[in-house]
């Protein structure tokens, strides 16, 4: 694929601008969108070769974009990039058709490498220590939230947790694993 068009979807205009400039310096023709509807309009007008999509945007979920983008162009390389990484959302993004999934913060060179990589890396280093209790809790909440299609009230009931407590936990960034 020698096309360089890239759709960058992130609701943070400052982050999107910085990333767009960095990707532009690496040869991509970047088009920014700050929401699902704007991204779909840009993609329908000219389906890009690449897409970098944020998972959690204000009121919207980047996962809904993956099948829509894939329908517009079957060979599109789609990277899900998120500050709220979890196993559940990674698996769902790949099932929906994302090519790769990276957690923020990610280096621009890692993003470019993921966009060009065709397969996973079997030499990927495994964590030295098991996940912390906080990280396991975050992963479990994400799985249950995904099972309830993002419905916070239904997820809170399933977890036997007060809705506000769940909301507080969801608005926190996931616990970073240290190696």
Beta strands, then each sheet from edge to edge (+ up, - down):
strand 1: 5-9
strand 2: 29-33
strand 3: 50-54
strand 4: 56-57
strand 5: 60-61
strand 6: 77-82
strand 7: 100-103
sheet 1: 2+ 1+ 3+ 6+ 7+
sheet 2: 4+ 5-
end
